Amino acid sequence: MKQKEESKSGNNRLSDDVNVLEAEVAELNLDLEKTKQAIRRLREEEDPANGVYRHEEIFRMQQDKLRIDVEIQFRTNKINRIKLGIEELEPSEGVRNGFLF
């Protein structure tokens, strides 16, 4: 996935534009569904009785699924921080007062 817009904070990982982030989440959700379908298809193709195994492909697809899940979560969290007006590098109120939570 390419970065569509540079972050205002100088962080090139994620955009600061909610619309861009939401579009990326939608695209990632489509990729996630395709990956889940591919995993199901690979599992159905397995036939241990005839020596047909797809464990390596399934494992790679599951790793890809987890990566996509994390990418979605990063963008969702960024959207929530933007909507709440929280600065990324700003410590929370509790941390500023000496509390961890």
Secondary structure, 3 states (H helix, E strand, C coil): CCCCCCCCCCCCCCCCCHHHHHHHHHHHHHHHHHHHHHHHHHHHHCEHHHCECCHHHHHHHHHHHHHHHHHHHHHHHHHHHHHHCCCCCCCCHHHHCCCCC
